[in-house]
Amino acid sequence: MSASPTSTRVRIDPRIKRRRIEVLRSEGRKRLRNFTAAFGVVALAAGAVGATRTPLLDVDYVDVAGIEHTPREELLAATGLDDHPLLIDLDTDQVAAAARRLPWVATAEAAKKWPRTVRLSITERVAKAVVRTETGQWALADIEGRILEVLPERPPGLSAISKAGLPGAPGTAMPEEAAAPLAVAAALPEAVRDKVGEVVAAEGGNIELNLWPSGTVRLGPPDQLTPKMEALATMLTKADLRRLAVLDLRVPSAPVLTRR
């Protein structure tokens, strides 16, 4: 009687069986190595990210160059650097833009210095004239008409502009009509600034200068400023200005002096 097919067992050569087991074990070890390597990469990346988020890498030092009129504390508050943000999160363009919104700041650049420092390079504006405020104080203005600061007393060395609108708060701009007298005030030779009391926006876009202690200079429109300023410096330093009424420099090559 023949044996049933279901009861038949196929015998495997022991050498082949051992080889199969070795292959399975080798594949298992290979998968374990691959998993371990992948886990290590992920852990390393997570550790690197975590390291950049540590409070040890927040902004602890701010090097500032170029400020004279802008208080350091005001600058740090405006840029948010006084809150010690994480250096990796810091947007240097936003920091520079925030600094430029301060009244005295003309240009600003910010740079990261790892691991915990930010470098701020500032260029400040230059006051070119003063403007009387509605309350009787004095506002400093630059050549662009930006109000830089308001002082209780008139500072020396700067001419006042008048009839060109009232100044606003620091950081705001003067009215458009202030552009011409500001340009003239900025062009005044240093040697004669203490003799010019006011730069006046006269009718028709013309400019006049009120002198100390008396006398008026008619400049006409704010053109040909270089020859007009040269003529002004020559007349105020060399001419006899006693009983001066009007010095007409509308034609700078042919000045006309009228006495009282």
JOBELTA-V122896 format. One line per field, one symbol per residue. phi: phi as a letter, one per 30 degrees, with the letter a starting at -180 (. if undefined). A space follows every 50 residues. Layout:
# JOBELTA-V122896
phi: ???
This chain:
# JOBELTA-V122896
phi: .dddddcdccdcdedddddddddddddddddddddddddddddddddddd ddcdedcddcbbccbjcbcddeddddddcidddhddddddcddddddddd ddeddcbabbbdbdcbbbccccccdcdcabbdddcidbcdbcddiddcac cdbdddibdccbhbjcdcdejccdeeddddddddeddededcddccdbcc dddiidbbccccdajbccciddchddddddddddddccddcdhdcbcccd cddbdbcccd
